[in-house]
Amino acid sequence: MIKPQTLKGFRDFLPAQSRKRQYVISKLKQAFERFGFEPLETPVLEYEEVLTGKYGQEGEKLMYRFEDHGKRRVAMRYDQTVPLARVIAQYQNEIAFPFKRYQIQPVWRAENTQKGRYREFYQCDCDSVGIDSALADAEIIATAIAAYKALGFKTIKVLLNDRAVFTGLANGTIAVLDKLQKIGKEGVSQELVGRKLVGTREEARILLQSILDTEMTERLVAVLQLLQQFGIDESAIQFSPTLARGLDYYTGIIFEIEVAEYPAGSLSGGGRYDNLIGIFADRQFPAVGFALGFDRTIEAMDALNLFPADLALSSTQVLVTIFSEELKQKSLDLCSRLRSNTINAEIYLGEIKNNKPLERQLKYADQKGIPYVIILGPEEVEKNMLTVKNLQTRRQKQLSLPEFIQEVTTDSVATQM
């Protein structure tokens, strides 16, 4: 017998969790499209050469790569920025610039699995390609903030920096400076010396302090002013001169989003990457964007109780019971009429017991979280009425079909408001 199990680092999502994920995706799509971003999808597999050399040494180690049946070297999507770069280069004569796209798809990384880290997970990206301006930078940050507000987050903080702050520093040094929040000043100094990036602790402290004393670049000042024009409170933006972001392709502004009530780390991050797309094309395409940590965002929403209470319920709004074989057609007809009125209606598919025909059906609806059950027995058919049981309040009453449709529709609208 085969043991039923998922691969390490991979997950199943049962309906209750899947509804939460679909809710987040829906809210994000609405937020992105309000700013004029359009959806994009790319394939799971790319030619290996498309992805390699773009993510730094650590990224290379985590990439899933193999030879397919056609002896081609291929790799699974590691993020969505490099595939975007390939799309821009491939379809540059078919799309309008600036090209503003969002993409919500899974990516794959051979991570050492631990809490919050998986080998298959969704990424959510939003990018503007084809224009280098402080306005584009500010808009992408404003979009990220709007997305988190749409999900219900209140206290949003943006850590903002410019890669120009690190001009002249090696990538290894930048990566260590980026750890300041995690390991503190002494930890940074110790690692800089330990990795032979500087000679002494004193030199390390001087280097770190010089970065901390750096003033905002002209571009950062311009972005901050534009964010205020977008209606973003200046107190939500914090200049963080040691913020580096891990990927080597950033060329300008970089940012991360944190939520004060959820101290487990940043939920989102991004920046400007003006040179990456040129790797695939005969000219440069300036670009700025961000990636939203999908799983971490859901985890934060769970911790802060930001999901609507009705998500715990089934997507089915009403179960139409079958009272007897003789009345089965009546129940099927009723179910069809409810569906034609855009009500998610389900008919019971199990065996009907003659002595207790409703017992299993009510239990099924209760277990599944269906809020309403309709009983259509001989008495209801004779009166042309429905007996409606609300499984949340445990109350039941008789309604006509139009009255029930009105009640369910009203409840649905109230829930969405």
LOVODREN-780701 format. One line per field, with one value per residue (C-alpha): chain; y, x, z; residue in one letter; residue number from 1. Coordinates in nm, 3 decimals. Each point is the difference from the previous one (the first is absolute). Layout:
BEGIN
c <- c(A,...)
Y <- c(Y,...)
X <- c(X,...)
Z <- c(Z,...)
r <- c(a,...)
k <- c(NUM,...)
***
This chain:
BEGIN
c <- c(A,A,A,A,A,A,A,A,A,A,A,A,A,A,A,A,A,A,A,A,A,A,A,A,A,A,A,A,A,A,A,A,A,A,A,A,A,A,A,A,A,A,A,A,A,A,A,A,A,A,A,A,A,A,A,A,A,A,A,A,A,A,A,A,A,A,A,A,A,A,A,A,A,A,A,A,A,A,A,A,A,A,A,A,A,A,A,A,A,A,A,A,A,A,A,A,A,A,A,A,A,A,A,A,A,A,A,A,A,A,A,A,A,A,A,A,A,A,A,A,A,A,A,A,A,A,A,A,A,A,A,A,A,A,A,A,A,A,A,A,A,A,A,A,A,A,A,A,A,A,A,A,A,A,A,A,A,A,A,A,A,A,A,A,A,A,A,A,A,A,A,A,A,A,A,A,A,A,A,A,A,A,A,A,A,A,A,A,A,A,A,A,A,A,A,A,A,A,A,A,A,A,A,A,A,A,A,A,A,A,A,A,A,A,A,A,A,A,A,A,A,A,A,A,A,A,A,A,A,A,A,A,A,A,A,A,A,A,A,A,A,A,A,A,A,A,A,A,A,A,A,A,A,A,A,A,A,A,A,A,A,A,A,A,A,A,A,A,A,A,A,A,A,A,A,A,A,A,A,A,A,A,A,A,A,A,A,A,A,A,A,A,A,A,A,A,A,A,A,A,A,A,A,A,A,A,A,A,A,A,A,A,A,A,A,A,A,A,A,A,A,A,A,A,A,A,A,A,A,A,A,A,A,A,A,A,A,A,A,A,A,A,A,A,A,A,A,A,A,A,A,A,A,A,A,A,A,A,A,A,A,A,A,A,A,A,A,A,A,A,A,A,A,A,A,A,A,A,A,A,A,A,A,A,A,A,A,A,A,A,A,A,A,A,A,A,A,A,A,A,A,A,A,A,A,A,A,A,A,A,A,A,A,A,A,A,A)
Y <- c(0.000,0.342,0.237,0.317,0.296,0.321,0.064,0.188,0.373,-0.044,0.041,-0.079,0.267,-0.129,0.213,0.218,0.104,0.020,0.246,0.227,-0.015,0.077,0.290,0.151,-0.046,0.167,0.301,0.038,-0.014,0.272,0.220,-0.044,0.062,0.327,0.127,-0.123,-0.322,-0.293,-0.378,-0.209,-0.374,-0.182,-0.375,-0.211,-0.097,0.231,-0.082,-0.030,0.276,0.243,-0.034,-0.074,0.282,0.234,-0.080,-0.001,-0.295,-0.102,0.014,-0.227,-0.267,0.008,-0.025,-0.318,-0.096,-0.316,-0.144,-0.069,-0.288,0.207,0.036,0.370,0.163,0.156,0.161,0.058,0.356,0.138,0.339,0.202,0.290,-0.182,-0.162,0.350,0.120,-0.281,0.088,0.367,-0.087,-0.260,0.211,0.352,0.087,-0.119,0.173,0.362,0.171,0.061,-0.361,-0.031,-0.357,-0.211,-0.374,-0.245,-0.349,-0.266,-0.006,-0.277,0.011,-0.286,0.160,-0.164,-0.024,0.172,0.211,0.241,-0.144,-0.242,-0.144,0.089,0.326,0.279,0.328,0.313,0.256,0.343,0.190,0.302,-0.051,0.250,0.323,0.136,0.261,0.080,0.000,-0.364,-0.084,0.180,-0.158,-0.353,0.069,0.159,-0.307,-0.231,0.206,0.003,-0.379,-0.049,0.248,-0.190,-0.312,0.182,0.091,0.330,0.081,-0.035,0.104,0.035,-0.034,0.194,0.022,0.056,-0.242,0.308,0.018,-0.308,0.132,-0.141,-0.283,-0.367,-0.211,-0.208,0.312,0.125,-0.337,0.019,0.360,-0.112,-0.223,0.292,-0.041,-0.372,-0.016,0.355,0.223,-0.235,-0.293,0.192,0.107,-0.354,-0.149,0.265,-0.091,-0.374,-0.001,0.210,0.282,0.245,-0.035,0.091,0.051,0.373,0.020,-0.190,0.241,0.301,-0.145,-0.079,0.342,0.173,-0.180,0.081,0.369,0.011,0.251,-0.081,0.024,0.249,-0.284,-0.107,0.357,0.025,-0.335,0.103,0.326,-0.184,-0.253,0.288,0.114,-0.353,0.059,-0.216,0.125,0.087,-0.183,-0.328,0.035,-0.063,0.058,-0.313,0.048,-0.358,-0.158,-0.179,-0.278,-0.323,-0.007,0.136,0.156,0.306,0.328,0.279,0.038,-0.306,-0.047,-0.245,0.007,-0.092,-0.003,0.110,-0.249,-0.288,0.010,-0.317,0.189,0.183,-0.102,0.148,0.160,0.125,0.275,0.129,-0.232,0.185,-0.240,-0.343,-0.002,0.118,-0.340,-0.142,0.295,0.226,0.299,0.084,0.008,0.187,-0.170,0.022,-0.243,-0.201,-0.356,-0.067,-0.285,-0.187,-0.264,0.239,0.249,-0.269,-0.099,0.363,0.033,-0.311,0.135,0.335,-0.148,0.187,-0.265,0.043,-0.238,-0.141,-0.148,-0.282,-0.096,-0.204,0.178,-0.186,0.231,-0.251,-0.376,-0.115,-0.321,-0.293,-0.104,-0.313,-0.166,0.129,0.360,-0.022,0.173,0.287,0.047,-0.013,0.259,0.227,-0.034,0.104,0.305,0.111,-0.032,0.200,0.276,-0.009,-0.185,-0.277,-0.295,-0.363,-0.308,-0.286,-0.292,-0.268,-0.280,0.107,-0.199,-0.038,0.009,0.303,0.165,0.331,-0.117,-0.065,0.298,0.247,-0.152,0.031,0.368,0.067,-0.170,0.187,0.338,0.060,0.281,-0.087,-0.323,-0.021,-0.272,-0.076,-0.260,-0.081,0.281,0.261,-0.118,0.025,0.356,0.104,0.106,-0.090,-0.093,0.178,-0.088,0.236,-0.223,0.294,0.120,-0.344,0.166,-0.100,0.163,-0.034,0.228,0.023,-0.047,0.375,0.081,-0.246,0.132,0.353,-0.108,-0.183,0.277,0.265,-0.204,-0.040,0.373,0.087,-0.243,0.161,0.355)
X <- c(0.000,0.137,0.037,-0.205,0.231,0.125,0.361,0.204,-0.050,-0.320,-0.355,-0.364,-0.261,-0.337,-0.308,0.012,0.361,-0.051,-0.286,0.234,0.257,-0.260,-0.129,0.351,0.056,-0.333,0.075,0.349,-0.124,-0.253,0.265,0.249,-0.256,-0.109,0.351,-0.013,0.200,-0.092,0.030,0.283,0.070,0.322,0.083,0.139,0.307,0.253,0.321,0.266,0.211,-0.293,0.004,0.361,0.234,-0.279,-0.051,0.345,0.192,-0.265,-0.278,0.192,0.017,-0.376,-0.111,-0.168,0.184,-0.007,0.017,-0.335,-0.084,0.116,0.348,-0.066,0.136,-0.299,-0.074,-0.317,-0.115,0.204,-0.170,-0.213,0.232,0.241,-0.285,-0.149,0.331,-0.010,-0.361,0.089,0.292,-0.200,-0.313,0.144,-0.158,-0.347,-0.054,-0.052,0.249,0.008,-0.107,-0.177,-0.063,-0.080,0.058,-0.124,0.141,0.201,0.381,0.237,0.314,0.195,-0.013,0.088,-0.358,-0.092,-0.286,-0.107,0.239,-0.123,0.129,-0.315,-0.173,-0.192,0.163,-0.189,0.187,-0.090,0.231,0.025,0.237,0.128,0.026,0.261,-0.164,-0.051,-0.373,0.011,0.199,-0.252,-0.297,0.132,0.043,-0.345,-0.145,0.164,-0.139,-0.348,0.013,0.069,-0.267,-0.247,0.084,-0.081,0.345,0.005,0.354,0.213,0.366,0.218,0.377,0.155,0.353,0.199,0.266,0.208,0.074,0.223,0.200,0.353,-0.081,0.030,-0.317,0.122,0.038,-0.344,-0.155,0.149,-0.114,-0.351,-0.005,0.014,-0.358,0.050,0.345,0.067,0.307,0.241,-0.122,0.054,0.350,0.091,-0.121,0.174,0.329,-0.070,-0.063,0.313,-0.203,0.182,0.320,-0.104,-0.305,0.072,0.000,-0.329,-0.156,0.120,-0.143,-0.335,-0.027,0.082,-0.293,-0.231,0.094,-0.078,-0.266,-0.280,0.090,-0.174,-0.208,-0.119,-0.095,-0.200,-0.173,-0.090,-0.153,-0.203,-0.124,-0.141,-0.179,-0.143,-0.147,0.252,0.078,0.370,0.010,-0.063,0.333,0.334,0.338,0.207,0.355,0.115,-0.297,0.143,-0.242,0.173,-0.014,0.287,-0.211,-0.129,0.138,-0.193,-0.264,-0.077,-0.267,-0.161,-0.339,-0.049,-0.304,0.053,-0.251,0.178,0.368,0.106,0.169,-0.083,-0.307,0.103,0.294,0.128,0.183,0.136,0.191,0.096,0.259,-0.156,-0.229,0.282,0.163,-0.266,-0.045,0.207,-0.078,-0.066,-0.352,-0.014,-0.230,-0.127,-0.216,-0.063,-0.073,-0.254,0.067,-0.324,0.026,0.141,-0.276,-0.264,0.174,-0.006,-0.368,-0.078,0.195,-0.181,-0.347,-0.033,-0.196,-0.380,-0.182,-0.212,0.308,-0.027,-0.326,-0.033,-0.026,-0.331,-0.271,-0.281,-0.047,-0.327,-0.099,-0.181,-0.293,-0.087,0.050,-0.343,0.103,0.354,-0.098,-0.155,0.326,0.204,-0.227,0.032,0.378,0.009,-0.218,0.226,0.308,-0.169,-0.038,0.379,-0.035,0.255,-0.231,0.090,-0.222,0.065,0.160,-0.005,-0.243,-0.336,-0.132,-0.376,-0.032,0.227,0.047,0.147,0.240,0.305,-0.075,-0.007,0.318,0.173,-0.098,0.118,0.337,0.059,-0.097,-0.295,-0.204,-0.349,-0.191,-0.330,-0.249,-0.248,-0.244,-0.361,-0.133,0.231,-0.091,-0.370,0.036,0.252,0.235,0.350,0.107,0.332,0.238,0.285,0.275,0.183,-0.293,-0.173,-0.330,-0.237,-0.296,-0.219,0.063,-0.110,0.272,0.018,0.023,0.285,0.190,-0.037,0.125,0.307,0.087,-0.032,0.223,0.263,0.008,0.022,0.291,0.194,-0.045)
Z <- c(0.000,-0.096,0.295,-0.068,0.062,-0.160,-0.092,0.259,-0.049,-0.204,0.128,-0.060,0.071,0.115,-0.072,0.314,-0.068,-0.374,0.049,0.194,-0.278,-0.266,0.211,0.018,-0.373,-0.078,0.223,-0.147,-0.359,0.075,0.163,-0.286,-0.272,0.166,-0.076,-0.361,0.031,-0.227,0.063,-0.146,0.016,-0.095,-0.019,0.282,-0.201,-0.164,-0.180,0.268,-0.153,0.038,0.380,0.093,0.094,0.110,0.368,0.157,0.142,0.254,-0.257,-0.235,0.271,0.056,-0.362,-0.125,-0.321,-0.212,-0.349,-0.166,-0.234,-0.296,0.158,0.062,0.317,0.173,0.337,0.202,0.058,0.294,0.007,-0.242,-0.074,-0.229,-0.198,-0.033,-0.143,-0.252,-0.096,-0.053,-0.224,-0.193,-0.055,0.005,-0.335,0.107,0.336,0.102,0.231,0.283,0.039,0.335,0.103,0.303,0.027,0.265,-0.056,0.186,0.002,0.106,0.216,0.158,0.345,0.329,0.117,0.325,0.134,-0.274,-0.261,-0.265,-0.324,-0.191,0.081,-0.164,-0.089,-0.084,-0.210,-0.131,-0.239,-0.228,-0.294,-0.253,0.197,0.240,0.219,0.365,-0.073,-0.110,0.315,0.221,-0.176,0.053,0.373,0.020,-0.174,0.253,0.288,-0.159,-0.038,0.370,0.098,-0.218,0.202,0.323,0.133,0.190,0.118,-0.314,0.004,-0.310,0.041,-0.288,-0.138,-0.321,-0.121,-0.085,0.374,-0.046,-0.296,0.012,0.241,-0.090,-0.013,0.294,0.214,-0.100,0.092,0.351,0.053,-0.095,0.310,0.244,0.123,0.061,0.159,0.123,-0.037,0.176,-0.204,-0.323,0.106,0.101,-0.328,-0.212,0.169,0.002,-0.374,-0.056,-0.155,0.226,0.203,0.355,0.221,0.009,-0.380,0.000,0.250,-0.201,-0.321,0.161,0.161,-0.327,-0.162,0.291,-0.026,-0.373,-0.103,-0.243,-0.368,-0.227,-0.146,0.346,0.088,-0.324,0.065,0.354,-0.123,-0.264,0.255,0.200,-0.316,-0.026,0.345,0.187,0.350,0.034,0.335,-0.186,-0.188,0.171,-0.163,0.069,-0.141,0.071,-0.178,-0.303,-0.109,-0.088,-0.378,-0.207,-0.274,0.190,-0.133,0.174,0.267,0.213,0.265,0.238,0.169,0.364,0.228,0.360,0.141,-0.176,0.101,-0.183,-0.286,-0.319,-0.199,-0.332,-0.177,-0.330,-0.182,-0.327,-0.233,-0.319,-0.143,0.031,-0.305,-0.223,0.048,-0.231,-0.238,-0.219,0.222,0.364,0.146,0.331,0.250,0.355,0.193,0.313,0.113,0.271,0.243,-0.058,0.276,0.256,-0.077,0.058,0.323,0.115,-0.091,0.204,0.297,-0.018,-0.074,-0.330,-0.188,-0.018,0.235,-0.283,-0.170,0.253,-0.170,-0.316,-0.333,-0.027,0.131,0.027,0.006,-0.156,0.172,-0.157,0.216,-0.198,-0.338,-0.105,0.072,-0.142,-0.326,0.197,0.189,-0.321,-0.162,0.304,-0.005,-0.366,0.068,0.284,-0.219,-0.275,0.260,0.066,0.330,0.061,0.058,0.062,-0.018,0.243,-0.188,0.268,0.072,0.142,0.295,0.009,0.379,0.061,-0.342,0.126,0.271,-0.217,-0.223,0.290,0.143,-0.339,-0.032,0.356,-0.055,-0.325,0.144,-0.232,0.162,-0.132,-0.046,-0.189,0.087,-0.274,0.130,-0.089,0.219,-0.159,-0.353,0.078,0.139,-0.268,0.281,0.118,0.351,0.045,0.284,0.086,0.136,0.156,0.212,0.016,-0.085,-0.277,-0.170,-0.305,-0.296,-0.360,-0.262,-0.082,0.373,0.048,-0.303,0.138,0.344,-0.130,-0.245,0.273,0.235,-0.274,-0.073,0.370,0.045,-0.285,0.132)
r <- c(m,i,k,p,q,t,l,k,g,f,r,d,f,l,p,a,q,s,r,k,r,q,y,v,i,s,k,l,k,q,a,f,e,r,f,g,f,e,p,l,e,t,p,v,l,e,y,e,e,v,l,t,g,k,y,g,q,e,g,e,k,l,m,y,r,f,e,d,h,g,k,r,r,v,a,m,r,y,d,q,t,v,p,l,a,r,v,i,a,q,y,q,n,e,i,a,f,p,f,k,r,y,q,i,q,p,v,w,r,a,e,n,t,q,k,g,r,y,r,e,f,y,q,c,d,c,d,s,v,g,i,d,s,a,l,a,d,a,e,i,i,a,t,a,i,a,a,y,k,a,l,g,f,k,t,i,k,v,l,l,n,d,r,a,v,f,t,g,l,a,n,g,t,i,a,v,l,d,k,l,q,k,i,g,k,e,g,v,s,q,e,l,v,g,r,k,l,v,g,t,r,e,e,a,r,i,l,l,q,s,i,l,d,t,e,m,t,e,r,l,v,a,v,l,q,l,l,q,q,f,g,i,d,e,s,a,i,q,f,s,p,t,l,a,r,g,l,d,y,y,t,g,i,i,f,e,i,e,v,a,e,y,p,a,g,s,l,s,g,g,g,r,y,d,n,l,i,g,i,f,a,d,r,q,f,p,a,v,g,f,a,l,g,f,d,r,t,i,e,a,m,d,a,l,n,l,f,p,a,d,l,a,l,s,s,t,q,v,l,v,t,i,f,s,e,e,l,k,q,k,s,l,d,l,c,s,r,l,r,s,n,t,i,n,a,e,i,y,l,g,e,i,k,n,n,k,p,l,e,r,q,l,k,y,a,d,q,k,g,i,p,y,v,i,i,l,g,p,e,e,v,e,k,n,m,l,t,v,k,n,l,q,t,r,r,q,k,q,l,s,l,p,e,f,i,q,e,v,t,t,d,s,v,a,t,q,m)
k <- c(1,2,3,4,5,6,7,8,9,10,11,12,13,14,15,16,17,18,19,20,21,22,23,24,25,26,27,28,29,30,31,32,33,34,35,36,37,38,39,40,41,42,43,44,45,46,47,48,49,50,51,52,53,54,55,56,57,58,59,60,61,62,63,64,65,66,67,68,69,70,71,72,73,74,75,76,77,78,79,80,81,82,83,84,85,86,87,88,89,90,91,92,93,94,95,96,97,98,99,100,101,102,103,104,105,106,107,108,109,110,111,112,113,114,115,116,117,118,119,120,121,122,123,124,125,126,127,128,129,130,131,132,133,134,135,136,137,138,139,140,141,142,143,144,145,146,147,148,149,150,151,152,153,154,155,156,157,158,159,160,161,162,163,164,165,166,167,168,169,170,171,172,173,174,175,176,177,178,179,180,181,182,183,184,185,186,187,188,189,190,191,192,193,194,195,196,197,198,199,200,201,202,203,204,205,206,207,208,209,210,211,212,213,214,215,216,217,218,219,220,221,222,223,224,225,226,227,228,229,230,231,232,233,234,235,236,237,238,239,240,241,242,243,244,245,246,247,248,249,250,251,252,253,254,255,256,257,258,259,260,261,262,263,264,265,266,267,268,269,270,271,272,273,274,275,276,277,278,279,280,281,282,283,284,285,286,287,288,289,290,291,292,293,294,295,296,297,298,299,300,301,302,303,304,305,306,307,308,309,310,311,312,313,314,315,316,317,318,319,320,321,322,323,324,325,326,327,328,329,330,331,332,333,334,335,336,337,338,339,340,341,342,343,344,345,346,347,348,349,350,351,352,353,354,355,356,357,358,359,360,361,362,363,364,365,366,367,368,369,370,371,372,373,374,375,376,377,378,379,380,381,382,383,384,385,386,387,388,389,390,391,392,393,394,395,396,397,398,399,400,401,402,403,404,405,406,407,408,409,410,411,412,413,414,415,416,417)
***
